[in-house]
Amino acid sequence: MLSNVAESYNNWIGRARKLPITCMVDIIRIQIITQLFNRSAESKRWTTKFCPVMKKKLVDSLKLAKSLDVIVASNTVLEIHSSTSFYIDIGRRTCSCHEWQLNGFPCCHVVHALRSSGRDVYDFIDPFFHVDCFRKSYKESVYLVPLSERFDFDSVGSSIIKPPITKKQPRRNKKKMIPSRGENVKQIKCERCLKYGNHNKKTCKAAI
């Protein structure tokens, strides 16, 4: 539905986008190696069971849960009341706000329900929020690759594959970002038709 991930990655490799393909791939490879090492080194300093970001989120949920009221229907089914009511089924790990099902991390309603029923909140958090799982995600690295100028072509044969002959198009390359679905694009006023839209005087096609 959205291209936010692609846009974030495109911004992350902004320094390498305009380079030749071999240089661009090498710069991106170095960025990935650096990121893997930095996150692996950072996680080694953590002493908590969960990642610091999720630990803070849990603390915030505990503070927010103090203002909620709970009604116990059974050992696993509870109802939380605030401005609206939320239905929680601990056995199925569901909350009517759907945040628990989507994120795998208990929302403030579930946190309050678990504490009221005498359960340990940590037992109902998915394992991939644990520090151990985070460290496993970044324990691997990218193998080093020699620069293209240092490739030993004699070891793979005398023939070298050359890039295809291409013809550059007469217009400039597109650099404007394609908006995501539902994204609001800033409207501009055309000096020719005097209407607001996504065109200007040069690209206006309105009949005058």
Rosetta constraint file for C-alpha pairs under 8 A:
AtomPair CA 1 CA 180 HARMONIC 7.45 0.50
AtomPair CA 1 CA 181 HARMONIC 6.28 0.50
AtomPair CA 2 CA 180 HARMONIC 5.27 0.50
AtomPair CA 2 CA 181 HARMONIC 6.13 0.50
AtomPair CA 3 CA 7 HARMONIC 6.16 0.50
AtomPair CA 3 CA 180 HARMONIC 5.67 0.50
AtomPair CA 4 CA 8 HARMONIC 6.06 0.50
AtomPair CA 4 CA 180 HARMONIC 7.75 0.50
AtomPair CA 5 CA 9 HARMONIC 6.23 0.50
AtomPair CA 6 CA 10 HARMONIC 5.96 0.50
AtomPair CA 7 CA 11 HARMONIC 6.15 0.50
AtomPair CA 8 CA 12 HARMONIC 6.17 0.50
AtomPair CA 9 CA 13 HARMONIC 6.37 0.50
AtomPair CA 10 CA 14 HARMONIC 6.18 0.50
AtomPair CA 13 CA 17 HARMONIC 6.19 0.50
AtomPair CA 13 CA 28 HARMONIC 6.68 0.50
AtomPair CA 14 CA 18 HARMONIC 8.00 0.50
AtomPair CA 16 CA 23 HARMONIC 7.58 0.50
AtomPair CA 16 CA 24 HARMONIC 4.93 0.50
AtomPair CA 16 CA 25 HARMONIC 7.98 0.50
AtomPair CA 16 CA 27 HARMONIC 6.20 0.50
AtomPair CA 16 CA 28 HARMONIC 7.01 0.50
AtomPair CA 17 CA 24 HARMONIC 6.38 0.50
AtomPair CA 18 CA 24 HARMONIC 7.63 0.50
AtomPair CA 19 CA 23 HARMONIC 5.99 0.50
AtomPair CA 19 CA 24 HARMONIC 5.32 0.50
AtomPair CA 20 CA 24 HARMONIC 5.91 0.50
AtomPair CA 21 CA 25 HARMONIC 6.13 0.50
AtomPair CA 22 CA 26 HARMONIC 6.26 0.50
AtomPair CA 22 CA 148 HARMONIC 7.35 0.50
AtomPair CA 23 CA 27 HARMONIC 6.14 0.50
AtomPair CA 24 CA 28 HARMONIC 6.23 0.50
AtomPair CA 25 CA 29 HARMONIC 6.07 0.50
AtomPair CA 26 CA 30 HARMONIC 6.26 0.50
AtomPair CA 27 CA 31 HARMONIC 6.27 0.50
AtomPair CA 28 CA 32 HARMONIC 6.21 0.50
AtomPair CA 29 CA 33 HARMONIC 6.22 0.50
AtomPair CA 29 CA 142 HARMONIC 7.54 0.50
AtomPair CA 30 CA 34 HARMONIC 6.10 0.50
AtomPair CA 31 CA 35 HARMONIC 6.09 0.50
AtomPair CA 32 CA 36 HARMONIC 6.09 0.50
AtomPair CA 32 CA 142 HARMONIC 7.62 0.50
AtomPair CA 33 CA 37 HARMONIC 6.25 0.50
AtomPair CA 33 CA 141 HARMONIC 6.28 0.50
AtomPair CA 33 CA 142 HARMONIC 5.92 0.50
AtomPair CA 34 CA 38 HARMONIC 6.07 0.50
AtomPair CA 35 CA 39 HARMONIC 6.10 0.50
AtomPair CA 36 CA 40 HARMONIC 6.05 0.50
AtomPair CA 36 CA 138 HARMONIC 5.51 0.50
AtomPair CA 36 CA 139 HARMONIC 7.59 0.50
AtomPair CA 36 CA 140 HARMONIC 7.66 0.50
AtomPair CA 36 CA 141 HARMONIC 6.57 0.50
AtomPair CA 37 CA 41 HARMONIC 6.05 0.50
AtomPair CA 37 CA 138 HARMONIC 7.43 0.50
AtomPair CA 37 CA 141 HARMONIC 7.58 0.50
AtomPair CA 38 CA 42 HARMONIC 6.04 0.50
AtomPair CA 39 CA 43 HARMONIC 6.09 0.50
AtomPair CA 39 CA 138 HARMONIC 6.81 0.50
AtomPair CA 40 CA 44 HARMONIC 6.54 0.50
AtomPair CA 40 CA 135 HARMONIC 6.11 0.50
AtomPair CA 40 CA 138 HARMONIC 5.47 0.50
AtomPair CA 40 CA 139 HARMONIC 6.35 0.50
AtomPair CA 41 CA 45 HARMONIC 7.20 0.50
AtomPair CA 42 CA 46 HARMONIC 7.24 0.50
AtomPair CA 43 CA 131 HARMONIC 7.15 0.50
AtomPair CA 43 CA 134 HARMONIC 7.47 0.50
AtomPair CA 43 CA 135 HARMONIC 6.31 0.50
AtomPair CA 44 CA 135 HARMONIC 7.70 0.50
AtomPair CA 46 CA 51 HARMONIC 7.65 0.50
AtomPair CA 46 CA 52 HARMONIC 7.80 0.50
AtomPair CA 46 CA 131 HARMONIC 7.60 0.50
AtomPair CA 48 CA 52 HARMONIC 7.46 0.50
AtomPair CA 48 CA 131 HARMONIC 7.40 0.50
AtomPair CA 49 CA 130 HARMONIC 5.91 0.50
AtomPair CA 49 CA 131 HARMONIC 5.85 0.50
AtomPair CA 49 CA 132 HARMONIC 7.98 0.50
AtomPair CA 50 CA 54 HARMONIC 6.48 0.50
AtomPair CA 50 CA 55 HARMONIC 5.87 0.50
AtomPair CA 50 CA 129 HARMONIC 5.93 0.50
AtomPair CA 50 CA 130 HARMONIC 4.41 0.50
AtomPair CA 50 CA 131 HARMONIC 5.05 0.50
AtomPair CA 51 CA 55 HARMONIC 6.04 0.50
AtomPair CA 51 CA 129 HARMONIC 6.37 0.50
AtomPair CA 51 CA 130 HARMONIC 6.12 0.50
AtomPair CA 51 CA 131 HARMONIC 5.29 0.50
AtomPair CA 51 CA 134 HARMONIC 7.68 0.50
AtomPair CA 52 CA 56 HARMONIC 6.14 0.50
AtomPair CA 53 CA 57 HARMONIC 6.34 0.50
AtomPair CA 54 CA 58 HARMONIC 6.13 0.50
AtomPair CA 54 CA 129 HARMONIC 7.10 0.50
AtomPair CA 55 CA 59 HARMONIC 6.34 0.50
AtomPair CA 56 CA 60 HARMONIC 6.19 0.50
AtomPair CA 57 CA 61 HARMONIC 6.22 0.50
AtomPair CA 58 CA 62 HARMONIC 6.25 0.50
AtomPair CA 59 CA 63 HARMONIC 6.40 0.50
AtomPair CA 60 CA 64 HARMONIC 6.25 0.50
AtomPair CA 61 CA 65 HARMONIC 5.95 0.50
AtomPair CA 61 CA 107 HARMONIC 6.74 0.50
AtomPair CA 61 CA 108 HARMONIC 4.52 0.50
AtomPair CA 61 CA 111 HARMONIC 6.90 0.50
AtomPair CA 62 CA 66 HARMONIC 6.78 0.50
AtomPair CA 62 CA 108 HARMONIC 6.62 0.50
AtomPair CA 62 CA 111 HARMONIC 6.68 0.50
AtomPair CA 62 CA 112 HARMONIC 7.18 0.50
AtomPair CA 64 CA 68 HARMONIC 7.64 0.50
AtomPair CA 64 CA 108 HARMONIC 6.49 0.50
AtomPair CA 65 CA 108 HARMONIC 5.49 0.50
AtomPair CA 65 CA 109 HARMONIC 6.61 0.50
AtomPair CA 65 CA 111 HARMONIC 7.00 0.50
AtomPair CA 65 CA 112 HARMONIC 5.30 0.50
AtomPair CA 66 CA 112 HARMONIC 7.52 0.50
AtomPair CA 67 CA 82 HARMONIC 7.58 0.50
AtomPair CA 68 CA 80 HARMONIC 6.65 0.50
AtomPair CA 68 CA 81 HARMONIC 5.93 0.50
AtomPair CA 68 CA 82 HARMONIC 5.45 0.50
AtomPair CA 68 CA 109 HARMONIC 7.74 0.50
AtomPair CA 68 CA 112 HARMONIC 7.44 0.50
AtomPair CA 69 CA 80 HARMONIC 5.70 0.50
AtomPair CA 69 CA 81 HARMONIC 5.08 0.50
AtomPair CA 69 CA 82 HARMONIC 6.66 0.50
AtomPair CA 70 CA 78 HARMONIC 6.90 0.50
AtomPair CA 70 CA 79 HARMONIC 5.68 0.50
AtomPair CA 70 CA 80 HARMONIC 4.55 0.50
AtomPair CA 70 CA 81 HARMONIC 6.19 0.50
AtomPair CA 70 CA 112 HARMONIC 7.68 0.50
AtomPair CA 70 CA 113 HARMONIC 6.77 0.50
AtomPair CA 70 CA 116 HARMONIC 7.59 0.50
AtomPair CA 71 CA 78 HARMONIC 5.73 0.50
AtomPair CA 71 CA 79 HARMONIC 5.04 0.50
AtomPair CA 71 CA 80 HARMONIC 6.37 0.50
AtomPair CA 71 CA 81 HARMONIC 7.94 0.50
AtomPair CA 72 CA 77 HARMONIC 6.63 0.50
AtomPair CA 72 CA 78 HARMONIC 4.60 0.50
AtomPair CA 72 CA 79 HARMONIC 6.46 0.50
AtomPair CA 73 CA 77 HARMONIC 5.51 0.50
AtomPair CA 73 CA 78 HARMONIC 5.36 0.50
AtomPair CA 73 CA 79 HARMONIC 7.34 0.50
AtomPair CA 74 CA 78 HARMONIC 6.78 0.50
AtomPair CA 75 CA 117 HARMONIC 7.50 0.50
AtomPair CA 76 CA 89 HARMONIC 5.70 0.50
AtomPair CA 76 CA 90 HARMONIC 4.96 0.50
AtomPair CA 76 CA 91 HARMONIC 5.66 0.50
AtomPair CA 77 CA 87 HARMONIC 7.58 0.50
AtomPair CA 77 CA 88 HARMONIC 5.75 0.50
AtomPair CA 77 CA 89 HARMONIC 4.62 0.50
AtomPair CA 77 CA 90 HARMONIC 6.30 0.50
AtomPair CA 77 CA 91 HARMONIC 7.80 0.50
AtomPair CA 78 CA 87 HARMONIC 6.27 0.50
AtomPair CA 78 CA 88 HARMONIC 5.27 0.50
AtomPair CA 78 CA 89 HARMONIC 6.61 0.50
AtomPair CA 78 CA 113 HARMONIC 6.66 0.50
AtomPair CA 79 CA 85 HARMONIC 6.80 0.50
AtomPair CA 79 CA 86 HARMONIC 5.67 0.50
AtomPair CA 79 CA 87 HARMONIC 4.79 0.50
AtomPair CA 79 CA 88 HARMONIC 6.01 0.50
AtomPair CA 79 CA 113 HARMONIC 7.92 0.50
AtomPair CA 80 CA 85 HARMONIC 5.58 0.50
AtomPair CA 80 CA 86 HARMONIC 5.11 0.50
AtomPair CA 80 CA 87 HARMONIC 6.59 0.50
AtomPair CA 80 CA 88 HARMONIC 7.65 0.50
AtomPair CA 80 CA 109 HARMONIC 6.29 0.50
AtomPair CA 80 CA 113 HARMONIC 7.31 0.50
AtomPair CA 81 CA 85 HARMONIC 4.54 0.50
AtomPair CA 81 CA 86 HARMONIC 6.56 0.50
AtomPair CA 86 CA 95 HARMONIC 6.84 0.50
AtomPair CA 86 CA 96 HARMONIC 5.48 0.50
AtomPair CA 86 CA 97 HARMONIC 6.69 0.50
AtomPair CA 86 CA 109 HARMONIC 7.35 0.50
AtomPair CA 87 CA 95 HARMONIC 5.78 0.50
AtomPair CA 87 CA 96 HARMONIC 5.23 0.50
AtomPair CA 88 CA 93 HARMONIC 7.68 0.50
AtomPair CA 88 CA 94 HARMONIC 5.81 0.50
AtomPair CA 88 CA 95 HARMONIC 4.48 0.50
AtomPair CA 88 CA 96 HARMONIC 6.48 0.50
AtomPair CA 88 CA 109 HARMONIC 7.91 0.50
AtomPair CA 88 CA 110 HARMONIC 6.86 0.50
AtomPair CA 88 CA 113 HARMONIC 7.72 0.50
AtomPair CA 89 CA 93 HARMONIC 5.80 0.50
AtomPair CA 89 CA 94 HARMONIC 5.30 0.50
AtomPair CA 89 CA 95 HARMONIC 6.51 0.50
AtomPair CA 90 CA 94 HARMONIC 6.51 0.50
AtomPair CA 90 CA 114 HARMONIC 7.95 0.50
AtomPair CA 93 CA 100 HARMONIC 7.23 0.50
AtomPair CA 93 CA 101 HARMONIC 7.18 0.50
AtomPair CA 94 CA 98 HARMONIC 6.87 0.50
AtomPair CA 94 CA 100 HARMONIC 6.23 0.50
AtomPair CA 94 CA 101 HARMONIC 5.95 0.50
AtomPair CA 95 CA 99 HARMONIC 7.03 0.50
AtomPair CA 95 CA 100 HARMONIC 6.16 0.50
AtomPair CA 95 CA 101 HARMONIC 7.27 0.50
AtomPair CA 95 CA 109 HARMONIC 7.81 0.50
AtomPair CA 95 CA 110 HARMONIC 7.07 0.50
AtomPair CA 98 CA 102 HARMONIC 6.20 0.50
AtomPair CA 99 CA 103 HARMONIC 5.92 0.50
AtomPair CA 99 CA 104 HARMONIC 7.72 0.50
AtomPair CA 99 CA 105 HARMONIC 7.59 0.50
AtomPair CA 99 CA 106 HARMONIC 7.37 0.50
AtomPair CA 99 CA 107 HARMONIC 6.21 0.50
AtomPair CA 100 CA 104 HARMONIC 5.19 0.50
AtomPair CA 100 CA 105 HARMONIC 5.40 0.50
AtomPair CA 100 CA 106 HARMONIC 5.01 0.50
AtomPair CA 100 CA 107 HARMONIC 5.91 0.50
AtomPair CA 100 CA 110 HARMONIC 7.81 0.50
AtomPair CA 101 CA 105 HARMONIC 7.90 0.50
AtomPair CA 104 CA 125 HARMONIC 6.58 0.50
AtomPair CA 104 CA 126 HARMONIC 5.67 0.50
AtomPair CA 105 CA 124 HARMONIC 7.82 0.50
AtomPair CA 105 CA 125 HARMONIC 5.43 0.50
AtomPair CA 105 CA 126 HARMONIC 6.59 0.50
AtomPair CA 106 CA 110 HARMONIC 5.47 0.50
AtomPair CA 106 CA 111 HARMONIC 6.06 0.50
AtomPair CA 106 CA 124 HARMONIC 7.30 0.50
AtomPair CA 106 CA 125 HARMONIC 6.64 0.50
AtomPair CA 107 CA 111 HARMONIC 6.22 0.50
AtomPair CA 108 CA 112 HARMONIC 6.21 0.50
AtomPair CA 109 CA 113 HARMONIC 6.21 0.50
AtomPair CA 110 CA 114 HARMONIC 5.99 0.50
AtomPair CA 111 CA 115 HARMONIC 6.24 0.50
AtomPair CA 111 CA 121 HARMONIC 6.41 0.50
AtomPair CA 112 CA 116 HARMONIC 6.05 0.50
AtomPair CA 113 CA 117 HARMONIC 6.19 0.50
AtomPair CA 114 CA 118 HARMONIC 6.28 0.50
AtomPair CA 114 CA 119 HARMONIC 5.11 0.50
AtomPair CA 114 CA 120 HARMONIC 6.78 0.50
AtomPair CA 114 CA 121 HARMONIC 6.13 0.50
AtomPair CA 115 CA 119 HARMONIC 5.72 0.50
AtomPair CA 115 CA 120 HARMONIC 6.97 0.50
AtomPair CA 115 CA 121 HARMONIC 7.06 0.50
AtomPair CA 120 CA 124 HARMONIC 7.54 0.50
AtomPair CA 121 CA 125 HARMONIC 7.07 0.50
AtomPair CA 125 CA 129 HARMONIC 7.29 0.50
AtomPair CA 126 CA 130 HARMONIC 7.86 0.50
AtomPair CA 127 CA 133 HARMONIC 6.92 0.50
AtomPair CA 128 CA 133 HARMONIC 5.35 0.50
AtomPair CA 128 CA 134 HARMONIC 6.98 0.50
AtomPair CA 129 CA 133 HARMONIC 6.89 0.50
AtomPair CA 129 CA 134 HARMONIC 7.19 0.50
AtomPair CA 130 CA 134 HARMONIC 6.48 0.50
AtomPair CA 131 CA 135 HARMONIC 6.20 0.50
AtomPair CA 132 CA 136 HARMONIC 6.34 0.50
AtomPair CA 133 CA 137 HARMONIC 6.33 0.50
AtomPair CA 134 CA 138 HARMONIC 6.75 0.50
AtomPair CA 135 CA 139 HARMONIC 5.95 0.50
AtomPair CA 136 CA 140 HARMONIC 7.79 0.50
AtomPair CA 146 CA 150 HARMONIC 6.41 0.50
AtomPair CA 146 CA 151 HARMONIC 6.89 0.50
AtomPair CA 147 CA 151 HARMONIC 6.86 0.50
AtomPair CA 152 CA 156 HARMONIC 7.61 0.50
AtomPair CA 153 CA 157 HARMONIC 6.36 0.50
AtomPair CA 153 CA 158 HARMONIC 6.76 0.50
AtomPair CA 153 CA 160 HARMONIC 7.53 0.50
AtomPair CA 154 CA 158 HARMONIC 5.78 0.50
AtomPair CA 179 CA 183 HARMONIC 6.10 0.50
AtomPair CA 179 CA 185 HARMONIC 7.37 0.50
AtomPair CA 185 CA 198 HARMONIC 7.91 0.50
AtomPair CA 186 CA 198 HARMONIC 7.66 0.50
AtomPair CA 187 CA 196 HARMONIC 5.79 0.50
AtomPair CA 187 CA 197 HARMONIC 4.97 0.50
AtomPair CA 187 CA 198 HARMONIC 5.81 0.50
AtomPair CA 188 CA 196 HARMONIC 5.24 0.50
AtomPair CA 188 CA 197 HARMONIC 5.47 0.50
AtomPair CA 188 CA 198 HARMONIC 6.12 0.50
AtomPair CA 188 CA 199 HARMONIC 7.18 0.50
AtomPair CA 188 CA 200 HARMONIC 7.49 0.50
AtomPair CA 189 CA 194 HARMONIC 6.00 0.50
AtomPair CA 189 CA 195 HARMONIC 5.45 0.50
AtomPair CA 189 CA 196 HARMONIC 4.28 0.50
AtomPair CA 189 CA 197 HARMONIC 6.41 0.50
AtomPair CA 189 CA 199 HARMONIC 7.93 0.50
AtomPair CA 189 CA 200 HARMONIC 7.12 0.50
AtomPair CA 190 CA 194 HARMONIC 4.96 0.50
AtomPair CA 190 CA 195 HARMONIC 5.53 0.50
AtomPair CA 190 CA 196 HARMONIC 6.21 0.50
AtomPair CA 190 CA 197 HARMONIC 7.30 0.50
AtomPair CA 190 CA 199 HARMONIC 6.50 0.50
AtomPair CA 190 CA 200 HARMONIC 4.69 0.50
AtomPair CA 190 CA 201 HARMONIC 5.55 0.50
AtomPair CA 190 CA 204 HARMONIC 7.42 0.50
AtomPair CA 191 CA 195 HARMONIC 7.89 0.50
AtomPair CA 191 CA 200 HARMONIC 6.79 0.50
AtomPair CA 191 CA 201 HARMONIC 5.49 0.50
AtomPair CA 192 CA 200 HARMONIC 7.63 0.50
AtomPair CA 192 CA 201 HARMONIC 5.19 0.50
AtomPair CA 192 CA 204 HARMONIC 7.09 0.50
AtomPair CA 193 CA 201 HARMONIC 7.82 0.50
AtomPair CA 193 CA 204 HARMONIC 7.45 0.50
AtomPair CA 193 CA 206 HARMONIC 6.64 0.50
AtomPair CA 193 CA 208 HARMONIC 7.22 0.50
AtomPair CA 199 CA 203 HARMONIC 5.75 0.50
AtomPair CA 199 CA 204 HARMONIC 5.98 0.50
AtomPair CA 200 CA 204 HARMONIC 5.78 0.50
